[in-house]
Amino acid sequence: MADVAPTVCFVTMVRDDDLFLRLWIRHYERIVPRDHLFILMDGQDREPPPFAAGCQILRIPRQAVGSDWDTRRWKMLSDLNTFLLNRYDIVALNDVDEILVVDPASGIGLIEAMSKAKELGVISPFALEVVHRFDICPDAIDLDRPILRQRPHVRLNGSYNKPCITSVPVRWSVGGHYSDFPTLNLDSDIYLFHLNRIDLDILKDRQAKRFALARSATEAGSVNVAGGGWKRTSDDAERFLRRLQETGPPEETDFTFSWQRKRMTSDWEWDKEFGVWRHARFANRRTYKVPERFHDLF
């Protein structure tokens, strides 16, 4: 008897993020029916966009931005993940600017690759930040065209190798970067592409809004509002992209990133203070070319 494909759903949470939500839906509706796409709308004052019709929309009350705001949000998302695992074999929960793909060279599809989570419990994809090398790709991005054809450059950042594909309940840290699951199952075929930096103008606009939100709460006396990324200005975001250009042209690689994978697995350890398991963090200013086989995946 042939193996039965697992039931899978994809989950994200948004507020005023229609740009990335459109990309998120467009990608995952090719993999599962739209009613397997769960979208939490942060605030009952927001209406679901028309292009999300057919997805599972959960409109929830807006939580005032204050102390430990993002910590409480990720506790809620952990609880939601547990709830959905009562009806789905596997749940993939990510920020809306994160896209999961399987390496075309593997010869398998994303669902087949994710099905390993049924045995392993939790899978972490290998993460790549798509960056706008506007010295090489000066044109504004066209969201109706494949993203990696327009932005074929990435940077490594170990923080985004998230334990985001689950078949068992987990408790995530802020941002979903780490969890209390004790085993690191870093998949050889699944990649996470982080899209926050795909376009300079989009990045600066989004960063300005996040910075203003975090600053207003901090000035009101709140602490630990959100992760460090919310504390950077739009100018900081532009300076970061310019520094990447200073390292020279993007490098050609075999795209396996073997030593980074080895470092992550060898430095796996329990963080008693935060109650999560952590792998090694690594990041530098090098950029790498995305192989042609990935260019039309989303």
C-alpha positions as CSV (number, residue, x, y, z in Angstrom):
1,M,0.0,0.0,0.0
2,A,1.4,3.4,-1.0
3,D,2.3,5.9,1.7
4,V,-0.5,8.4,2.4
5,A,0.6,12.0,2.0
6,P,0.4,13.9,5.3
7,T,-2.2,16.6,5.9
8,V,-0.3,19.9,6.0
9,C,-1.2,23.5,6.7
10,F,0.7,26.7,6.5
11,V,0.2,29.5,9.0
12,T,1.2,33.2,9.3
13,M,0.2,36.4,11.1
14,V,-0.1,39.8,9.5
15,R,-1.1,43.4,10.0
16,D,-0.8,45.8,7.0
17,D,1.5,43.4,5.2
18,D,-0.4,42.9,2.0
19,L,2.7,42.9,-0.2
20,F,4.3,39.9,1.4
21,L,1.0,38.2,2.1
22,R,0.2,38.2,-1.6
23,L,3.5,36.5,-2.3
24,W,2.9,34.0,0.6
25,I,-0.5,33.0,-0.7
26,R,0.7,32.8,-4.3
27,H,3.5,30.4,-3.3
28,Y,1.6,28.1,-1.0
29,E,-1.6,27.8,-2.9
30,R,0.5,25.9,-5.5
31,I,1.3,23.3,-2.8
32,V,-2.0,22.9,-0.8
33,P,-5.6,24.1,-1.2
34,R,-6.3,27.6,0.0
35,D,-8.3,26.3,2.9
36,H,-5.1,24.9,4.3
37,L,-3.6,28.4,4.5
38,F,-4.3,30.0,7.9
39,I,-3.9,33.8,8.2
40,L,-4.2,35.6,11.6
41,M,-5.3,39.2,11.0
42,D,-3.8,41.3,13.8
43,G,-6.7,43.5,14.7
44,Q,-10.4,43.4,14.1
45,D,-10.2,46.8,12.6
46,R,-8.5,45.3,9.5
47,E,-10.5,43.7,6.7
48,P,-9.0,40.7,4.9
49,P,-7.8,41.7,1.4
50,P,-9.8,40.4,-1.5
51,F,-6.9,38.3,-2.8
52,A,-7.0,36.2,0.3
53,A,-10.5,34.8,-0.5
54,G,-10.7,31.1,0.2
55,C,-7.9,31.1,2.9
56,Q,-8.7,30.5,6.6
57,I,-8.8,34.1,8.0
58,L,-8.8,34.5,11.8
59,R,-9.4,38.1,12.8
60,I,-8.3,38.6,16.4
61,P,-8.3,41.6,18.7
62,R,-5.3,43.9,18.4
63,Q,-3.0,43.7,21.4
64,A,-1.7,47.0,22.7
65,V,2.1,47.3,22.0
66,G,3.7,47.2,25.4
67,S,6.1,45.3,27.6
68,D,6.9,41.8,26.3
69,W,4.4,42.4,23.4
70,D,6.2,40.0,21.0
71,T,6.9,37.4,23.7
72,R,3.2,37.2,24.3
73,R,2.5,37.1,20.6
74,W,4.8,34.1,20.1
75,K,3.2,32.3,23.1
76,M,-0.1,32.7,21.3
77,L,1.4,31.4,18.1
78,S,2.8,28.3,19.9
79,D,-0.7,27.6,21.3
80,L,-2.2,28.0,17.8
81,N,0.3,25.6,16.4
82,T,-0.6,23.0,19.1
83,F,-4.3,23.5,18.3
84,L,-3.8,22.9,14.6
85,L,-1.8,19.7,15.2
86,N,-5.1,18.2,16.4
87,R,-6.4,18.3,12.9
88,Y,-3.2,18.4,10.7
89,D,-0.3,16.0,10.6
90,I,2.2,18.8,10.0
91,V,2.0,22.5,10.6
92,A,4.5,25.1,9.1
93,L,4.3,28.4,10.9
94,N,6.4,31.3,9.7
95,D,6.5,35.1,9.4
96,V,4.8,36.3,6.2
97,D,8.1,37.3,4.7
98,E,9.5,33.8,4.9
99,I,9.1,31.3,2.1
100,L,9.8,27.5,2.3
101,V,11.0,25.7,-0.8
102,V,12.6,22.4,-1.6
103,D,15.7,22.2,-3.7
104,P,14.7,21.2,-7.2
105,A,17.8,19.0,-7.4
106,S,16.3,16.8,-4.7
107,G,13.7,15.4,-7.1
108,I,10.9,15.7,-4.5
109,G,8.2,18.2,-3.7
110,L,7.9,20.3,-0.6
111,I,5.1,18.1,1.0
112,E,7.2,15.0,0.5
113,A,10.2,16.7,2.1
114,M,8.1,18.0,5.0
115,S,6.6,14.5,5.6
116,K,9.8,13.6,7.4
117,A,8.5,15.7,10.3
118,K,6.0,13.0,11.1
119,E,8.9,10.8,12.3
120,L,11.3,13.5,13.4
121,G,8.9,15.8,15.3
122,V,10.4,19.1,14.1
123,I,12.4,20.2,11.0
124,S,14.5,23.2,10.6
125,P,15.1,24.4,7.0
126,F,18.4,26.0,6.0
127,A,17.9,29.8,5.8
128,L,19.0,32.4,3.3
129,E,18.2,36.1,3.3
130,V,17.4,37.5,-0.1
131,V,19.1,40.9,-0.3
132,H,18.8,43.7,-2.8
133,R,22.2,44.3,-4.4
134,F,21.0,47.5,-6.0
135,D,24.5,48.1,-7.3
136,I,23.8,45.1,-9.6
137,C,20.0,45.0,-9.8
138,P,18.9,48.7,-9.7
139,D,15.3,48.3,-10.9
140,A,12.4,48.3,-8.5
141,I,11.0,44.8,-7.9
142,D,8.0,43.6,-9.9
143,L,6.0,41.5,-7.6
144,D,4.2,39.8,-10.6
145,R,7.4,38.3,-11.7
146,P,9.5,35.5,-10.0
147,I,11.4,37.2,-7.1
148,L,14.7,35.3,-7.4
149,R,15.0,36.2,-11.1
150,Q,15.1,39.8,-10.0
151,R,16.9,39.4,-6.7
152,P,19.3,36.4,-7.3
153,H,21.6,37.2,-4.3
154,V,21.4,36.0,-0.7
155,R,23.2,36.3,2.6
156,L,23.6,33.8,5.4
157,N,22.1,34.5,8.8
158,G,21.9,31.5,11.1
159,S,19.2,33.1,13.2
160,Y,16.6,32.3,10.5
161,N,17.2,28.5,10.5
162,K,14.0,28.2,12.4
163,P,12.3,25.1,13.9
164,C,9.2,26.0,12.0
165,I,7.9,22.6,10.5
166,T,6.3,20.6,13.3
167,S,4.3,17.5,14.0
168,V,4.5,17.9,17.8
169,P,3.8,20.9,20.0
170,V,6.7,23.3,20.7
171,R,7.3,26.5,22.5
172,W,9.0,29.1,20.4
173,S,11.2,32.0,21.4
174,V,10.5,35.5,20.1
175,G,10.5,35.5,16.4
176,G,10.3,31.7,16.3
177,H,14.1,31.5,16.0
178,Y,14.4,28.7,18.6
179,S,12.2,26.3,20.5
180,D,12.1,23.9,23.4
181,F,12.4,20.8,21.0
182,P,15.6,19.0,22.0
183,T,16.8,17.8,18.6
184,L,18.1,19.8,15.7
185,N,16.9,18.2,12.5
186,L,18.4,20.5,9.9
187,D,17.0,19.4,6.6
188,S,19.3,18.9,3.6
189,D,16.6,19.7,1.0
190,I,14.3,22.4,2.5
191,Y,15.3,26.1,2.4
192,L,13.8,29.1,4.0
193,F,14.1,32.3,2.0
194,H,13.7,35.5,4.1
195,L,12.4,38.3,1.9
196,N,12.5,41.3,4.2
197,R,15.4,42.9,2.2
198,I,14.2,42.1,-1.3
199,D,13.9,45.8,-2.2
200,L,15.5,48.9,-0.8
201,D,12.4,51.1,-0.9
202,I,10.1,48.4,0.5
203,L,12.6,47.7,3.3
204,K,13.0,51.3,4.3
205,D,9.2,51.9,4.4
206,R,8.5,48.8,6.4
207,Q,11.4,49.4,8.8
208,A,10.3,53.0,9.5
209,K,6.9,51.7,10.6
210,R,8.3,49.0,12.9
211,F,10.8,51.4,14.4
212,A,8.1,54.0,15.1
213,L,5.9,51.4,16.7
214,A,8.6,50.1,19.0
215,R,9.9,53.6,19.9
216,S,6.4,54.8,20.9
217,A,6.0,51.9,23.2
218,T,9.5,52.3,24.7
219,E,8.9,56.0,25.3
220,A,5.7,55.1,27.1
221,G,7.8,53.0,29.6
222,S,7.4,49.6,28.1
223,V,10.4,47.2,28.0
224,N,11.3,44.2,25.8
225,V,8.7,45.3,23.3
226,A,10.0,43.2,20.4
227,G,13.2,41.8,18.9
228,G,16.3,43.9,18.0
229,G,15.2,44.2,14.4
230,W,12.4,46.5,15.4
231,K,14.9,49.0,16.9
232,R,16.7,49.8,13.6
233,T,15.8,52.9,11.6
234,S,15.2,53.0,7.9
235,D,18.6,54.6,7.5
236,D,20.2,51.7,9.4
237,A,18.5,49.3,6.9
238,E,19.9,51.1,3.9
239,R,23.4,51.3,5.4
240,F,23.3,47.5,6.0
241,L,22.6,46.9,2.3
242,R,25.4,49.3,1.3
243,R,27.9,47.4,3.5
244,L,27.1,44.2,1.7
245,Q,28.2,45.8,-1.5
246,E,31.5,46.7,0.0
247,T,32.5,43.1,0.3
248,G,32.7,42.7,-3.4
249,P,30.7,40.7,-6.1
250,P,28.4,37.9,-5.1
251,E,30.2,34.5,-4.8
252,E,29.5,31.3,-6.7
253,T,29.0,28.3,-4.4
254,D,27.6,24.8,-4.6
255,F,24.8,26.1,-2.4
256,T,25.2,23.3,0.2
257,F,26.9,25.5,2.8
258,S,28.4,22.5,4.5
259,W,30.6,24.1,7.1
260,Q,27.7,26.3,8.3
261,R,25.5,23.3,8.7
262,K,28.3,21.4,10.5
263,R,28.8,24.3,12.9
264,M,25.1,24.5,13.7
265,T,24.8,20.9,14.6
266,S,28.0,20.7,16.6
267,D,27.2,23.8,18.7
268,W,23.7,22.7,19.6
269,E,23.0,23.6,23.3
270,W,20.3,24.2,25.9
271,D,19.7,27.9,26.9
272,K,18.6,27.6,30.5
273,E,17.7,31.3,30.9
274,F,15.2,31.3,28.0
275,G,14.2,27.6,28.0
276,V,15.1,26.9,24.4
277,W,17.6,24.9,22.4
278,R,20.0,27.0,20.3
279,H,22.3,26.3,17.5
280,A,25.4,28.4,16.6
281,R,24.7,31.9,15.2
282,F,26.6,33.0,12.2
283,A,26.4,35.9,9.8
284,N,28.7,37.9,7.6
285,R,28.6,40.5,4.8
286,R,29.3,38.1,2.0
287,T,26.6,37.6,-0.6
288,Y,26.1,34.5,-2.8
289,K,24.5,33.8,-6.2
290,V,21.3,31.8,-6.1
291,P,21.6,28.9,-8.6
292,E,19.4,29.0,-11.7
293,R,17.3,26.0,-10.6
294,F,15.7,28.1,-7.8
295,H,14.9,31.2,-9.8
296,D,11.2,30.4,-10.7
297,L,10.2,28.8,-7.4
298,F,8.3,31.9,-6.1
